Amino acid sequence: MSHLFSPITLRDMTVSNRLVVSPMCQYLSKDGNAEDWHLMHLGQMAMGAGGLVFTEATHVSPEGRITPRCLGLWSDDNERTLKRVIDFCKTHGVAKMGIQLAHAGRKASNRPPLQGAGPLAENENPWQTLGPSEVAYGDWPAPRALDDDGLAMVKAQFVAATERSARIGFDVVEFHAAHGYLMHQFLSPLSNVRNDRYGGSIEGRMQFPLEVFDACRAVWPEAKPVGVRVSATDWIDDGLSVDEVVEFCKALKERGCDFIDVSSGGNHPGQKITLGPGYQVPFAERVKREVGIPVMAVGLITEPVQAENIVASGQADFVALARGVMDNPRWAWHAARALGAQTDYPPQYARCKPDTWRAAPAVMAPAAE
Ligand SMILES: Cc1cc2nc3c(=O)[nH]c(=O)nc-3n(C[C@H](O)[C@H](O)[C@H](O)COP(=O)(O)O)c2cc1C
């Protein structure tokens, strides 16, 4: 029996297997709207690339976008265009659909990677970024520190985007508190040097992310799960530590968080990451063990047996893939075959299962039409 291809239930949502399509920015939105590209990109993933498919980081405000081409969910137009995509995925796909809600904080106002990444120049309509403190990411422009009104505004933006996500019909919402974006900036002592109740020890630094979480959990349907993506470490001395992240995850669990998606890094240009197959899995395992909450492992998980072992050994409850499923959106189908397991296909594609047609020529059934 495959553990990777066994179902799991969070609140009232049952996912048919443990594979997750990780959020992947596409940088193809205008004014935050989902385009035909998203229909194609998320549509193909919803056909079974994972039991659960996440949207890319979907920003709660225009100034919270990483780039001007990022997906957003602050306007009625954003809601309408994204609903079209998610309705399509739910009608024709076999996966549960999740949204990742995000605010880039001091890492906003950037160029899309294909245009050379890095902060927008003066002639490219840059905007004033926001952050916990006026501490810049490397040599990028310093953010404006959020005051009480600013904090209330950002929280309200997350709440409004959560309400829109519920109306669209998403099965899951995940808040992005990783990769150096706003919530991570609050958590990390590298970016949060506040001396009010939102700074100082980890209790202070996690205060604002927890307030946002509480406010959003309150408007998200009780029956549907909510998770948070964290960076388990800043990979730099004096940065956010795994112990502190475990504290944050414990507090999230107490507040009704259903899973933690465990990534790492992104908050300092000087980070020294030790890369290798499954390099973030030990962080996921530690959060699971010490917090007692379902976790997703992500990062350089590329082989079916590797993914199977991560779930079977209890290191993680889910395995998320990004580049591997972009390379091969049918990764899950082939992995199921390699592991002798079954997985879901849309009915229209059921006839491509090799055991139904790639038999010996004498017994090959002809196509009916
Ligand atoms: C093109 C691309 C876009 C990404 N965008 C996001 C994103 O929107 N939100 C996020 O949390 N991570 C994002 N990531 C990180 C992935 O979700 C994932 O954590 C990372 O790529 C490691 O997994 P992999 O080794 O399977 O690719 C992105 C990665 C790629 C390659």
The ligand as an SDF file (V2000), in Angstrom:
LIG
                    3D

 31 33  0  0  0  0  0  0  0  0999 V2000
    8.6440   29.5440  -10.7390 C   0  0  0  0  0  0  0  0  0  0  0  0
    8.5150   29.4480   -9.2550 C   0  0  0  0  0  0  0  0  0  0  0  0
    7.6470   30.2900   -8.5890 C   0  0  0  0  0  0  0  0  0  0  0  0
    7.4890   30.1910   -7.2070 C   0  0  0  0  0  0  0  0  0  0  0  0
    6.5560   30.9700   -6.5740 N   0  0  0  0  0  0  0  0  0  0  0  0
    6.2700   30.7580   -5.2740 C   0  0  0  0  0  0  0  0  0  0  0  0
    5.1660   31.3810   -4.6560 C   0  0  0  0  0  0  0  0  0  0  0  0
    4.3780   32.0780   -5.2920 O   0  0  0  0  0  0  0  0  0  0  0  0
    4.9800   31.1580   -3.3340 N   0  0  0  0  0  0  0  0  0  0  0  0
    5.7910   30.3330   -2.6110 C   0  0  0  0  0  0  0  0  0  0  0  0
    5.5800   30.1570   -1.4170 O   0  0  0  0  0  0  0  0  0  0  0  0
    6.8280   29.7030   -3.1830 N   0  0  0  0  0  0  0  0  0  0  0  0
    7.0590   29.8700   -4.5000 C   0  0  0  0  0  0  0  0  0  0  0  0
    8.0540   29.1570   -5.1050 N   0  0  0  0  0  0  0  0  0  0  0  0
    8.7770   28.1380   -4.3230 C   0  0  0  0  0  0  0  0  0  0  0  0
    8.1270   26.7810   -4.5300 C   0  0  0  0  0  0  0  0  0  0  0  0
    6.7760   26.7550   -4.0880 O   0  0  0  0  0  0  0  0  0  0  0  0
    8.9180   25.6560   -3.8340 C   0  0  0  0  0  0  0  0  0  0  0  0
    8.8620   25.8770   -2.4410 O   0  0  0  0  0  0  0  0  0  0  0  0
   10.3720   25.6000   -4.2800 C   0  0  0  0  0  0  0  0  0  0  0  0
   10.4760   25.7360   -5.6860 O   0  0  0  0  0  0  0  0  0  0  0  0
   11.0310   24.2850   -3.8710 C   0  0  0  0  0  0  0  0  0  0  0  0
   10.3440   23.1850   -4.4280 O   0  0  0  0  0  0  0  0  0  0  0  0
   10.9010   22.3870   -5.7360 P   0  0  0  0  0  0  0  0  0  0  0  0
   12.3000   21.9500   -5.4060 O   0  0  0  0  0  0  0  0  0  0  0  0
    9.9310   21.2230   -5.8800 O   0  0  0  0  0  0  0  0  0  0  0  0
   10.8590   23.3090   -6.8990 O   0  0  0  0  0  0  0  0  0  0  0  0
    8.2450   29.2520   -6.4720 C   0  0  0  0  0  0  0  0  0  0  0  0
    9.1600   28.4400   -7.1540 C   0  0  0  0  0  0  0  0  0  0  0  0
    9.2870   28.5100   -8.5180 C   0  0  0  0  0  0  0  0  0  0  0  0
   10.2340   27.5700   -9.2200 C   0  0  0  0  0  0  0  0  0  0  0  0
  1  2  1  0
  2  3  1  0
  2 30  2  0
  3  4  2  0
  4  5  1  0
  4 28  1  0
  5  6  2  0
  6  7  1  0
  6 13  1  0
  7  8  2  0
  7  9  1  0
  9 10  1  0
 10 11  2  0
 10 12  1  0
 12 13  2  0
 13 14  1  0
 14 15  1  0
 14 28  1  0
 15 16  1  0
 16 17  1  0
 16 18  1  0
 18 19  1  0
 18 20  1  0
 20 21  1  0
 20 22  1  0
 22 23  1  0
 23 24  1  0
 24 25  2  0
 24 26  1  0
 24 27  1  0
 28 29  2  0
 29 30  1  0
 30 31  1  0
M  END
$$$$
